[in-house]
Amino acid sequence: MPKSRLLFILAFSTILLGSCRSAVKASTDPQDATISATATVPTLSDTSDRTPPTTPILVRPEDGTITGNNQPDFVWKSSTDTGSNTIIYTLYLNGIATYLGISNLGNSSGNGYSARIDGIETKLTVNIPLPDGNYNWYVTATDPSGNTGTSASWNLTIDTVAPSLTVVDLDNYHNPTIAEGSNFDIDGPKDIHFTVQSDPYATVQMTLFPSSEPCDSKCSELLRLSATSNSSGFSYLNQHLIPGVYTITILAIDQAGNITVLPSFTITIHQATLIIKVPGITEPIINIPYTPIAQLPASLPATVSIIASRGTLLYPLILLLALILIVLLIILWKRKYNLILLNDQGIPLENTIIYHSIPKSKDPISYKLAHNDHGRLYIPRIGRYSTLTIRTDTRTYILSISVSSKLYTIILG
């Protein structure tokens, strides 16, 4: 091979080899590789940071809150992290991560919420109403390294439904129909009892306004009643009402603050009267006002205020009633105990027999003290010159009374 041709081949081979080396260097250049990597590979977390953020401290709604607001604000004290300034919060409802991507650096929003930083607190506002029910909620704080701090778990109840409200009993009316303008006639004066059913532990308020005369603020306070329903929803209110017309308003407030108001109605209290008929006269001749007592038969009052009468038989009847009343009072007064028996320790005696001997009487009269007598006994005609024989379980005492008294206290030593 000629020398010139050999030199040409060597020169071409050298150029080709240099070109290949240049291509290899371009494909493995560190700068090019870095640019390519930043476009396709995500940033890895700092595995050297293993310290979680401080625990978020829940602020409100307070644990156990019952509310009628179905778009509440959830508030907690912000966390801090030694390894990073960036923290992402997640709010869980009943164990489900409901609100995600809540930033600690400023305002943020996401699916169904908006959040903002207010000093040392993070406030999350619910934008989509939550369904009624019981919720368990807590917050987690996560740093860029994946370390997580979890708050305490609190309970929240959302109730937007107004409470039920029914009047079960109104004096002698059972399950009355309450409508605007309804009226109920009741004989009085007396204590009017109301039985109202609502939600358990609801507050039931009733206001009674006398319609016959102006009612100032003081009167309104006297006629404003309130009660809390029991676990079955029942509450009981009562008010003593004199004759007149009263406008009644009843409302119920449940634990979430929802209110139900019944239509206003009236109660008319009539003066109750007792009519006495006299044999031989076709028309009643006596009308006596009286105060009825619930669930008891009517009875004569202690004093008669008004008597409308006709005929000459009225006066003997009144006199007879007065005599009967006086005799009953005398008997009741005389039957009051006039003897107390105690032992030396001041304890009333029981299971004791007392014999009462009266001068010129043939046989003594015996009496027995029982346990429920509490040492008290009534002995007729006891007084000066009476002799008492007292027989206990262990001893017998004989006492001669020489002083007349209304009440004798005897201590046996």
KOLRO-402729 format. One record per residue: y, z, x of N, C-alpha, C in turn. Coordinates in pm, whole numbers, padded with zeros to 5 digits, always signed. Layout:
<rs>
YZXYZXYZX...
</rs>
This chain:
<rs>
-00118+00000+00086+00000+00000+00000+00123+00000+00090+00219-00085+00056+00339-00093+00141+00411+00040+00139+00479+00068+00246+00549+00195+00262+00660+00210+00159+00726+00102+00125+00838+00110+00029+00788+00148-00109+00673+00097-00144+00620+00130-00278+00577+00274-00285+00521+00328-00176+00479+00469-00173+00598+00560-00188+00707+00525-00123+00830+00608-00136+00882+00607-00279+00870+00496-00349+00917+00487-00487+00835+00579-00579+00705+00581-00557+00617+00665-00641+00646+00812-00619+00666+00849-00492+00697+00990-00463+00829+01032-00525+00928+00944-00518+01058+00979-00577+01047+00993-00729+00973+00906-00797+00958+00911-00944+00885+01038-00985+00781+01075-00904+00705+01196-00935+00792+01319-00922+00879+01320-00822+00968+01436-00803+01063+01450-00921+01120+01341-00969+01213+01346-01084+01140+01393-01209+01017+01342-01233+00940+01381-01351+00904+01528-01349+00863+01579-01231+00828+01720-01217+00949+01808-01243+01066+01770-01192+01189+01848-01217+01224+01847-01362+01202+01740-01429+01233+01734-01572+01144+01826-01652+01017+01832-01616+00924+01923-01688+00961+02066-01667+00996+02105-01542+01037+02244-01516+01160+02280-01596+01253+02188-01611+01373+02215-01689+01338+02239-01835+01244+02166-01894+01204+02186-02034+01140+02320-02054+01057+02364-01961+00991+02495-01971+01094+02605-01969+01194+02595-01880+01298+02697-01872+01376+02705-02002+01404+02597-02071+01482+02599-02196+01408+02670-02307+01276+02654-02312+01201+02714-02424+01179+02862-02406+01198+02914-02286+01174+03056-02262+01300+03129-02222+01417+03072-02246+01543+03137-02210+01563+03263-02293+01589+03381-02232+01605+03507-02307+01714+03500-02411+01824+03433-02379+01934+03426-02475+01894+03349-02599+01828+03236-02579+01783+03159-02694+01682+03237-02777+01593+03305-02711+01491+03383-02784+01556+03494-02866+01659+03558-02811+01726+03667-02883+01795+03616-03007+01865+03506-02994+01935+03449-03110+01837+03414-03220+01726+03355-03182+01625+03319-03281+01568+03442-03349+01545+03551-03274+01483+03673-03329+01575+03741-03428+01706+03746-03399+01798+03816-03489+01808+03746-03623+01771+03623-03628+01781+03552-03754+01657+03572-03841+01547+03617-03783+01424+03623-03862+01358+03759-03866+01391+03849-03772+01320+03977-03762+01414+04089-03804+01379+04177-03904+01467+04286-03947+01477+04392-03839+01588+04468-03847+01610+04576-03751+01510+04688-03775+01447+04734-03671+01349+04842-03683+01420+04975-03685+01361+05075-03759+01420+05208-03766+01400+05280-03634+01485+05379-03617+01479+05458-03493+01367+05560-03506+01254+05531-03444+01138+05619-03458+01156+05750-03384+01261+05761-03301+01283+05888-03230+01349+05992-03319+01409+05952-03434+01474+06045-03526+01373+06091-03630+01333+06216-03623+01238+06271-03719+01297+06387-03799+01430+06406-03795+01496+06514-03868+01546+06460-04002+01499+06515-04115+01544+06464-04246+01685+06509-04277+01753+06443-04367+01885+06489-04411+01873+06626-04478+01987+06696-04487+01986+06824-04558+01952+06801-04705+01895+06904-04766+01849+06893-04905+01967+06877-04999+01966+06778-05090+02071+06769-05192+02066+06892-05284+02182+06947-05316+02190+07065-05403+02240+07020-05540+02157+07038-05643+02194+06994-05778+02306+07082-05833+02400+07021-05905+02514+07093-05961+02510+07093-06114+02500+06976-06174+02492+06966-06320+02434+06830-06359+02377+06821-06481+02365+06924-06585+02280+07041-06536+02321+07163-06570+02249+07280-06522+02106+07283-06575+02022+07353-06503+01881+07362-06540+01867+07418-06681+01790+07351-06766+01769+07396-06903+01874+07350-07001+01966+07263-06960+02072+07215-07048+02013+07136-07165+02068+07162-07286+02037+07082-07405+02169+07019-07449+02174+06887-07456+02299+06819-07483+02279+06704-07581+02388+06674-07653+02387+06558-07740+02445+06435-07674+02483+06446-07546+02538+06333-07469+02423+06258-07402+02398+06135-07446+02287+06058-07388+02330+05972-07270+02455+05989-07223+02501+05925-07100+02565+06032-07011+02485+06127-06965+02542+06239-06889+02576+06197-06746+02660+06279-06683+02687+06265-06540+02591+06356-06464+02522+06299-06365+02438+06377-06275+02517+06402-06147+02530+06528-06108+02615+06564-05994+02534+06650-05897+02547+06621-05767+02483+06703-05666+02573+06706-05541+02555+06811-05462+02630+06823-05338+02570+06728-05233+02657+06655-05166+02612+06551-05073+02537+06611-04955+02443+06532-04902+02364+06573-04786+02432+06528-04658+02389+06584-04546+02432+06541-04413+02309+06513-04329+02328+06429-04224+02215+06394-04138+02263+06391-03993+02188+06457-03904+02226+06464-03763+02207+06332-03691+02119+06246-03740+02088+06122-03669+02166+06002-03716+02234+06011-03833+02302+05894-03885+02405+05938-03988+02507+05853-04005+02606+05879-04109+02567+05815-04241+02463+05734-04241+02423+05662-04361+02307+05733-04429+02325+05764-04559+02218+05826-04639+02211+05751-04771+02091+05726-04816+02069+05661-04945+01999+05762-05037+02059+05783-05156+02002+05875-05255+01922+05798-05358+01820+05866-05412+01741+05814-05523+01727+05926-05626+01759+05896-05752+01749+05996-05859+01624+05967-05942+01539+06069-05957+01413+06056-06028+01424+06122-06165+01373+06056-06268+01361+06111-06403+01214+06115-06440+01164+06236-06465+01022+06254-06499+00930+06189-06395+00967+06205-06268+00883+06157-06159+00897+06010-06128+00986+05938-06198+01004+05794-06175+01139+05770-06108+01138+05692-06000+01263+05658-05931+01344+05568-06022+01441+05627-06094+01515+05555-06198+01642+05491-06144+01717+05563-06060+01843+05511-06007+01831+05505-05855+01836+05379-05801+01808+05354-05660+01933+05308-05587+01931+05325-05453+02036+05270-05369+02171+05336-05384+02174+05465-05408+02300+05537-05424+02351+05573-05284+02470+05524-05250+02522+05540-05114+02602+05669-05102+02600+05725-04980+02681+05843-04952+02814+05808-04889+02841+05678-04871+02962+05636-04800+03076+05598-04893+03051+05588-05020+03157+05549-05112+03100+05512-05247+03178+05440-05328+03133+05400-05460+03017+05301-05449+02924+05315-05540+02809+05224-05545+02765+05210-05689+02688+05109-05717+02637+05087-05853+02502+05019-05844+02429+05029-05952+02297+04968-05956+02253+04949-06099+02125+04939-06119+02070+04913-06252+02091+05033-06343+02191+05026-06433+02213+05131-06532+02296+05247-06486+02363+05236-06370+02443+05349-06323+02559+05302-06239+02656+05390-06221+02762+05375-06121+02781+05511-06057+02808+05515-05926+02818+05640-05852+02945+05639-05768+02996+05760-05742+03116+05774-05661+03108+05906-05584+03184+05913-05477+03191+06034-05396+03318+06109-05437+03304+06237-05468+03416+06323-05507+03413+06447-05419+03482+06440-05306+03481+06553-05213+03343+06569-05152+03284+06687-05171+03151+06712-05117+03042+06683-05219+03081+06625-05331+02984+06599-05438+02965+06450-05459+02845+06415-05501+02814+06278-05544+02793+06281-05695+02864+06192-05765+02856+06189-05911+02800+06055-05957+02694+06062-06036+02631+05941-06090+02653+05941-06241+02712+05833-06291+02735+05816-06435+02634+05718-06491+02568+05759-06598+02468+05673-06663+02541+05574-06752+02517+05444-06732+02583+05340-06811+02502+05293-06930+02371+05313-06925+02283+05276-07037+02230+05404-07100+02253+05426-07231+02211+05553-07294+02063+05582-07272+02036+05709-07245+01897+05754-07228+01838+05790-07365+01712+05764-07388+01649+05803-07515+01643+05955-07528+01641+06004-07652+01625+06147-07676+01492+06195-07620+01492+06315-07565+01368+06371-07512+01396+06470-07402+01289+06520-07342+01297+06616-07232+01283+06543-07099+01368+06580-07003+01368+06514-06872+01360+06619-06761+01282+06583-06659+01277+06658-06535+01342+06570-06429+01450+06619-06364+01523+06532-06271+01543+06599-06136+01540+06516-06031+01568+06563-05896+01618+06444-05814+01671+06474-05692+01733+06372-05608+01671+06380-05469+01648+06262-05408+01604+06255-05269+01714+06191-05185+01726+06235-05058+01821+06177-04961+01740+06122-04844+01758+05994-04814+01679+05927-04711+01772+05866-04606+01741+05890-04475+01823+05832-04367+01760+05700-04322+01825+05624-04230+01771+05494-04186+01636+05503-04118+01598+05622-04069+01468+05637-04003+01356+05666-04103+01391+05676-04230+01289+05702-04332+01264+05849-04358+01338+05938-04293+01323+06081-04320+01388+06115-04454+01323+06202-04531+01367+06228-04668+01378+06378-04694+01487+06418-04758+01504+06554-04809+01506+06551-04960+01436+06644-05025+01421+06644-05171+01483+06770-05230+01559+06752-05337+01627+06865-05403+01529+06942-05489+01579+07051-05549+01503+07123-05651+01489+07034-05774+01402+07075-05865+01377+06999-05988+01431+07077-06107+01519+07013-06187+01580+07078-06303+01538+07006-06431+01551+07079-06543+01513+07025-06673+01636+06996-06757+01630+06889-06834+01738+06845-06921+01679+06794-07051+01739+06834-07164+01696+06786-07295+01811+06712-07360+01786+06589-07403+01887+06509-07474+01846+06501-07621+01938+06543-07707+01912+06545-07852+02038+06497-07922+02034+06378-07978+02150+06322-08048+02134+06324-08199+02026+06384-08248+01999+06385-08392+02059+06511-08454+02135+06496-08561+02195+06610-08630+02085+06698-08690+02105+06830-08695+02001+06919-08746+01980+06904-08897+01861+06936-08941+01835+06942-09085+01905+07064-09143+01933+07064-09272+02002+07178-09335+01970+07178-09484+01906+07286-09529+01867+07300-09669+01886+07444-09714+01940+07463-09834+01947+07596-09894+01817+07617-09971+01736+07711-09925+01606+07736-09987+01622+07829-10108+01700+07934-10093+01724+08029-10203+01871+08066-10206+01926+08070-10328+02061+08116-10350+02054+08218-10464+02047+08347-10425+02025+08453-10522+01897+08423-10601+01907+08405-10734+01786+08378-10813+01761+08229-10832+01835+08143-10763+01811+07999-10768+01721+07962-10650+01606+07900-10679+01513+07858-10574+01523+07707-10556+01539+07665-10429+01558+07524-10394+01666+07459-10481+01786+07516-10480+01893+07458-10563+01937+07322-10510+01983+07238-10600+02036+07108-10561+02183+07124-10524+02213+07103-10396+02350+07118-10348+02416+06982-10346+02519+06965-10428+02596+06841-10431+02743+06878-10443+02829+06783-10410+02972+06808-10417+03010+06846-10560+03071+06963-10576+03113+07009-10709+03009+07089-10784+02891+07112-10726+02789+07192-10795+02839+07335-10814+02797+07399-10924+02836+07538-10952+02712+07617-10992+02708+07744-10948+02597+07832-10979+02654+07961-11038+02606+07996-11159+02651+08116-11230+02560+08233-11197+02621+08344-11157+02546+08463-11118+02615+08585-11177+02536+08679-11229+02591+08805-11278+02616+08899-11161+02730+08965-11163+02765+09056-11055+02847+09172-11108+02916+09244-11021+02922+09226-10875+02791+09266-10808+02757+09200-10697+02632+09228-10629+02631+09160-10493+02531+09192-10412+02507+09122-10285+02436+08991-10314+02498+08880-10276+02439+08749-10296+02366+08710-10168+02237+08681-10180+02153+08649-10063+02129+08498-10056+02147+08444-09936+02124+08302-09909+02011+08290-09806+01915+08202-09835+01811+08166-09738+01830+08019-09703+01858+07992-09575+01890+07857-09530+01789+07815-09425+01743+07690-09432+01648+07637-09334+01714+07523-09256+01704+07530-09122+01760+07428-09035+01665+07411-08916+01715+07354-08806+01634+07343-08684+01615+07482-08623+01505+07505-08552+01487+07634-08484+01603+07665-08391+01649+07789-08400+01754+07845-08313+01889+07774-08331+01909+07711-08445+02040+07655-08476+02132+07766-08526+02263+07747-08511+02361+07842-08563+02406+07795-08701+02385+07881-08800+02423+07848-08938+02549+07927-08973+02652+07858-09018+02778+07921-09055+02808+07895-09201+02854+07999-09270+02888+07987-09412+03027+08046-09433+03111+07974-09506+03245+08020-09538+03260+08027-09689+03313+08141-09737+03334+08161-09880+03483+08181-09904+03544+08093-09984+03686+08103-10016+03702+08138-10164+03767+08252-10195+03795+08282-10336+03889+08176-10393+03849+08114-10504+03930+08007-10562+04036+08060-10658+04022+08187-10700+04111+08240-10803+04241+08292-10747+04249+08316-10617+04371+08369-10559+04382+08320-10415+04506+08315-10360+04522+08268-10222+04444+08355-10124+04391+08293-10020+04311+08366-09920+04375+08346-09784+04432+08453-09726+04496+08442-09598+04392+08441-09486+04440+08440-09360+04348+08432-09245+04256+08553-09239+04309+08672-09275+04226+08792-09272+04114+08782-09373+04148+08732-09491+04045+08716-09595+03940+08616-09549+03984+08508-09483+03888+08407-09437+03790+08467-09337+03839+08555-09250+03751+08617-09152+03648+08706-09220+03689+08775-09326+03597+08864-09395+03486+08786-09466+03515+08663-09506+03419+08585-09582+03357+08473-09499+03359+08488-09368+03296+08389-09280+03170+08452-09219+03054+08396-09250+02926+08452-09206+02859+08358-09107+02780+08415-09018+02709+08334-08918+02575+08399-08888+02473+08316-08866+02340+08365-08831+02269+08258-08749+02173+08301-08668+02092+08209-08588+01953+08199-08651+01909+08077-08673+01778+08057-08736+01667+08101-08641+01555+08145-08700+01442+08190-08620+01359+08071-08574+01243+08099-08515+01159+07992-08460+01108+07896-08567+01107+07941-08692+01067+07853-08804+01186+07783-08867+01306+07812-08820+01425+07746-08872+01494+07819-08984+01446+07939-09023+01505+08011-09135+01614+08107-09087+01721+08115-09162+01826+08214-09138+01864+08276-09272+01912+08401-09265+01939+08478-09387+02082+08533-09380+02159+08502-09485+02297+08549-09493+02316+08617-09628+02400+08719-09632+02430+08783-09760+02573+08834-09758+02634+08839-09877+02772+08882-09891+02789+08945-10029+02854+09061-10033+02882+09126-10160+03001+09056-10225+02984+09009-10348+03088+08935-10418+03122+09004-10549+03252+09019-10573+03300+09073-10701+03320+08955-10796+03338+08982-10927+03357+08870-11021+03471+08778-10979+03446+08649-10989+03543+08547-10951+03472+08418-10917+03549+08319-10875+03495+08188-10838+03514+08171-10686+03407+08128-10617+03409+08113-10472+03365+07972-10435+03440+07910-10344+03401+07780-10288+03323+07803-10160+03203+07745-10151+03110+07771-10041+03097+07647-09953+03107+07666-09822+03080+07560-09725+02976+07612-09625+02869+07535-09604+02762+07574-09511+02741+07461-09410+02734+07497-09283+02708+07398-09179+02610+07456-09077+02544+07366-09003+02449+07406-08899+02483+07333-08769+02478+07406-08659+02503+07349-08526+02379+07373-08441+02313+07266-08396+02193+07284-08316+02229+07313-08171+02128+07334-08088+02152+07374-07949+02219+07266-07867+02210+07141-07913+02275+07031-07842+02418+07010-07888+02463+07087-07989+02599+07074-08039+02614+06978-08154+02504+06919-08205+02511+06831-08321+02535+06915-08447+02613+06862-08541+02655+06938-08658+02613+06865-08786+02565+06944-08884+02538+06895-09018+02612+06985-09117+02684+06925-09211+02762+06999-09309+02713+06964-09449+02684+07066-09530+02645+07043-09668+02769+07018-09754+02754+06948-09866+02868+06932-09958+02916+07069-10008+03046+07082-10030+03101+07207-10082+03058+07227-10227+03032+07353-10261+02994+07387-10398+03057+07521-10433+03045+07563-10558+03107+07687-10603+03003+07782-10660+03036+07911-10652+02959+08017-10716+03054+08092-10808+03015+08109-10932+03095+08185-11028+03025+08317-11054+03089+08428-11016+03034+08561-11037+03090+08615-11168+03004+08635-11266+03043+08692-11395+03019+08842-11395+03102+08915-11469+03080+09058-11485+02957+09080-11573+02856+09141-11516+02734+09168-11592+02760+09280-11692+02698+09269-11810+02714+09371-11914+02577+09412-11966+02570+09537-12010+02449+09590-12072+02477+09609-12219+02399+09544-12304+02420+09549-12450+02322+09650-12510+02375+09746-12585+02293+09848-12651+02297+09824-12802+02179+09813-12862+02170+09794-13006+02136+09927-13073+02199+09951-13186+02176+10074-13263+02092+10040-13386+01986+10114-13409+01901+10085-13527+01983+10089-13655+01956+09992-13741+02024+09985-13869+02149+09902-13868+02193+09857-13749+02313+09774-13740+02273+09641-13679+02308+09532-13747+02262+09400-13704+02332+09352-13577+02459+09389-13558+02533+09343-13441+02534+09451-13334+02529+09412-13207+02540+09514-13100+02677+09580-13104+02682+09708-13077+02809+09778-13088+02858+09829-12953+02775+09817-12847+02818+09867-12717+02795+09759-12612+02899+09729-12534+02891+09643-12416+02934+09726-12296+02842+09754-12203+02871+09839-12088+02865+09754-11961+02976+09739-11889+02969+09668-11760+02883+09747-11661+02804+09676-11584+02720+09743-11485+02703+09652-11365+02656+09713-11255+02632+09639-11131+02483+09612-11118+02440+09487-11130+02297+09458-11118+02247+09481-10977+02120+09522-10966+02055+09541-10837+01945+09437-10824+01941+09369-10712+01845+09260-10694+01702+09308-10713+01625+09235-10794+01482+09257-10815+01453+09393-10880+01552+09455-10942+01530+09578-11016+01588+09563-11155+01532+09631-11256+01589+09621-11390+01728+09682-11394+01810+09635-11487+01945+09687-11500+01940+09834-11539+02039+09911-11491+02046+10053-11521+02189+10090-11557+02203+10201-11627+02335+10247-11664+02413+10289-11540+02543+10265-11538+02624+10309-11425+02651+10458-11432+02699+10513-11322+02732+10654-11321+02850+10683-11411+02943+10590-11421+03057+10607-11509+03070+10483-11596+03116+10501-11717+03136+10392-11812+03284+10362-11815+03319+10239-11776+03461+10206-11766+03518+10152-11897+03441+10068-11966+03491+10009-12091+03379+10014-12194+03408+10063-12311+03311+10065-12420+03379+10005-12543+03329+09892-12588+03379+09833-12712+03284+09871-12825+03335+09935-12927+03245+09992-13027+03299+09973-13167+03207+09987-13261+03239+09989-13403+03144+10086-13471+03194+10154-13574+03108+10242-13653+03117+10386-13610+03074+10474-13695+03082+10618-13671+02964+10672-13592+02858+10589-13568+02742+10636-13493+02766+10636-13341+02878+10581-13298+02904+10570-13157+02917+10707-13089+02996+10795-13148+03026+10922-13083+02903+11011-13065+02815+11026-13164+02693+11104-13139+02606+11043-13029+02603+10910-13021+02522+10845-12918+02578+10874-12778+02711+10867-12767+02772+10896-12637+02747+11040-12597+02761+11132-12695+02737+11273-12666+02593+11297-12622+02498+11231-12689+02357+11246-12652+02332+11195-12510+02388+11080-12477+02370+11026-12341+02430+11119-12236+02546+11178-12269+02610+11269-12173+02525+11394-12152+02468+11449-12261+02384+11568-12249+02259+11540-12166+02199+11424-12191+02079+11387-12114+02112+11376-11966+02226+11317-11936+02266+11302-11796+02290+11437-11730+02354+11529-11804+02381+11662-11748+02251+11737-11722+02158+11730-11817+02030+11799-11800+01955+11744-11679+01956+11612-11663+01887+11552-11548+01950+11597-11417+02081+11605-11413+02149+11652-11292+02114+11796-11261+02107+11881-11365+02073+12022-11344+01931+12035-11292+01839+11959-11349+01699+11966-11306+01686+11921-11160+01752+11810-11129+01745+11762-10992+01805+11862-10894+01913+11926-10930+01976+12025-10842+01887+12146-10826+01827+12190-10934+01741+12308-10927+01615+12282-10847+01572+12157-10844+01450+12126-10773+01472+12116-10621+01593+12138-10576+01618+12138-10432+01548+12257-10367+01491+12239-10249+01415+12346-10185+01504+12467-10158+01446+12585-10171+01521+12709-10146+01450+12801-10047+01346+12749-09980+01272+12830-09884+01227+12741-09768+01248+12790-09644+01202+12721-09524+01118+12818-09443+00996+12779-09408+00906+12863-09331+00884+12801-09193+00912+12880-09088+00896+12834-08951+00814+12936-08872+00747+12889-08767+00681+12985-08677+00780+13031-08572+00734+13115-08479+00826+13173-08381+00879+13070-08282+00825+12947-08285+00875+12840-08199+00966+12744-08275+00996+12777-08399+01083+12693-08479+01015+12572-08539+00882+12568-08538+00807+12454-08592+00772+12484-08737+00796+12389-08830+00765+12412-08971+00615+12440-08989+00586+12534-09079+00447+12569-09108+00385+12466-09201+00253+12453-09192+00178+12368-09282+00044+12434-09308-00027+12385-09410-00155+12445-09451-00139+12596-09472-00035+12632-09543-00002+12772-09569+00008+12794-09720-00045+12908-09767-00040+12942-09910+00058+13057-09928+00149+13043-10023+00249+13146-10052+00226+13196-10195+00219+13329-10209+00207+13391-10340+00339+13459-10372+00394+13429-10490+00523+13485-10531+00500+13587-10643+00535+13712-10612+00520+13820-10709+00657+13860-10759+00669+13866-10890+00795+13904-10954+00773+14037-11027+00870+14131-11017+00853+14259-11089+00824+14237-11237+00732+14318-11287+00692+14314-11427+00613+14189-11463+00577+14105-11362+00492+13990-11392+00347+14029-11372+00258+13967-11447+00118+14005-11444+00049+13956-11318+00057+13828-11289-00012+13769-11173+00089+13692-11088+00069+13692-10954+00158+13612-10869+00131+13462-10888+00233+13385-10858+00222+13238-10866+00204+13185-10724+00105+13099-10706+00074+13049-10571+00133+12910-10549+00172+12886-10422+00225+12757-10379+00159+12723-10246+00145+12595-10217+00081+12552-10093+00173+12455-10018+00189+12482-09888+00268+12393-09803+00178+12287-09742+00210+12162-09765+00135+12051-09705+00207+12002-09579+00142+11906-09510+00199+11856-09384+00332+11786-09406+00344+11709-09515+00467+11633-09538+00577+11715-09603+00554+11846-09626+00660+11931-09681+00758+11976-09574+00718+11967-09445+00804+12006-09333+00853+12150-09346+00767+12237-09398+00801+12378-09408+00896+12413-09520+00929+12317-09608+01026+12340-09715+00953+12356-09849+01006+12445-09933+00939+12476-10059+01043+12520-10161+01020+12481-10285+01105+12530-10394+01024+12629-10478+01075+12750-10489+01010+12854-10570+01108+12897-10679+01075+12874-10804+01165+12917-10912+01177+13070-10918+01292+13117-10956+01319+13258-10983+01302+13347-10859+01307+13286-10743+01301+13370-10624+01436+13437-10603+01435+13559-10562+01560+13631-10541+01532+13776-10506+01631+13861-10533+01618+14003-10501+01501+14064-10579+01426+14150-10509+01309+14220-10560+01186+14130-10571+01193+14006-10519+01072+13923-10516+00988+13962-10394+00856+13945-10407+00765+13973-10296+00686+13846-10268+00684+13808-10137+00611+13688-10095+00493+13729-10008+00377+13680-10043+00258+13696-09958+00229+13561-09895+00239+13556-09762+00225+13429-09690+00096+13433-09610+00007+13343-09640-00125+13341-09576-00138+13214-09494-00142+13232-09360-00163+13119-09270-00310+13114-09230-00342+13025-09134-00481+13013-09089-00526+13138-09013-00431+13211-08955-00470+13323-08868-00426+13459-08918-00317+13462-08997-00265+13593-09038-00212+13587-09179-00187+13707-09235-00127+13720-09367-00004+13809-09355+00108+13763-09412+00234+13837-09407+00275+13872-09550+00333+13992-09566+00386+14034-09695+00534+14067-09675+00619+13998-09749+00762+14014-09736+00822+14056-09869+00910+14153-09864+00985+14194-09983+01129+14152-09963+01180+14072-10056+01316+14020-10045+01411+14117-10114+01515+14157-10043+01611+14252-10099+01751+14192-10111+01769+14068-10069+01900+14004-10076+01885+13872-10152+01975+13848-10246+01972+13725-10323+02047+13616-10247+01984+13500-10230+02046+13389-10156+02001+13258-10216+02077+13152-10186+02041+13020-10236+01934+12954-10150+01928+12995-10022+01831+12934-09931+01780+13042-09836+01645+13054-09826+01585+13154-09739+01514+13081-09625+01545+13123-09502+01474+13073-09385+01393+13188-09326+01262+13174-09325+01172+13282-09279+01101+13234-09156+01112+13313-09048+01044+13280-08922+00934+13385-08902+00812+13338-08893+00697+13427-08878+00666+13441-08730+00673+13565-08679+00645+13590-08539+00512+13657-08519
</rs>
